[in-house]
Amino acid sequence: MFKNLRNKIWSKIDPEDNLSERQKIGLNIFKTELNDDNCIRILNADSDKKYIISKEYFINGNAELFITLITDIDGKSVCNIINHNYLYDINFPEKTTNIINNLFKEAVKRDRAKMESVINKNVTNSLTQILKDCQEKILSKAKMLSAEEIISNEKIKKSKKY
């Protein structure tokens, strides 16, 4: 609680970390990939390690870019950007790390909301189909019973004629 309060006060006093050009570029790469709909965001809950990888990797095993973000105990982070040729380690200070972690958390929340929406829509469609099938079954039984009653009544009428 006190850490959050301290962070809020400090961010108002000094809202930006002084990032090097390399850190700014790394941060922009992270943000770009984070917001790319063709990327998947994965969080390792055991280690708080975050991954951003192209969906293409899960389809055919190929990806041009891997990004990992590891936050250490001091609140600083290392962003690894891997492009099959090189591994770039970019260290971020605590404030930037907090911003990055919040951006990642919000992106994962959006992904989860989209997924839940699709699942709920599929469940609703499935339940609607089950209800329709049940109603048709009942209607079909009612029609069969009506047909049987008509046949039975016809048999009774014929038997009375004789």
Residue, then its C-alpha position, 0 to 999 in steps of 0.5 A: m500500500f505504501k509502495n503504491l502511494r509512494n509510486k503515485i507521488w513520485s510519478k507526479i514529481d518525476p513522471e518520466d525516467n531518463l531513457s537512453e536512445r537504446q531504451k526508447i527504441g526497445l520500449n517502442i518495440f515492446k509497445t508495438e509488439l504488445n499491441d499487435d493483434n498478430c501477437i500472443r501475450i503470455l504470462n508465466a505466473d511462477s516467475d512473473k516472466k512475460y512473453i510476446i510472440s507472433k501467432e505464426y510461431f504457434i502455427n508453423g514454428n516460425a517467428e521473426l521476433f521474440i520478446t521476454l520481460i523479466t522483472d527483478i526484485d528491485g523493480k527493474s526489468v530486463c527486456n530481451i528482444i530476439n530476432h533469430n540473429y541477435l539477442y538484445d538485452i535492454n534494462f529498464p528502470e523501475k518507473t518504466t518497468n511499472i509502466i511496461n508491466n501495467l501495459f502488459k497487464e492491460a493487454v492481457k485483460r483485453d485478450r481475456a475479455k475477447m476470449e470470454s466474449v467468444i466463449n460466452k457467445n459460443v455457449t449462448n449459441s449452443l444453448t439456443q440450439i439445444l433449446k430449439d432441438c428440445q422444442e422441436k422434439i416436443l412439437s414432433k411428439a405432439k404431432m405424432l400423438s395427434a396423428e395417432e389420435i386421428i388414426s385411432n379415432e378413424k379406427i373407432k369410426k370404422s369399427k362403429k360403422y360395422 
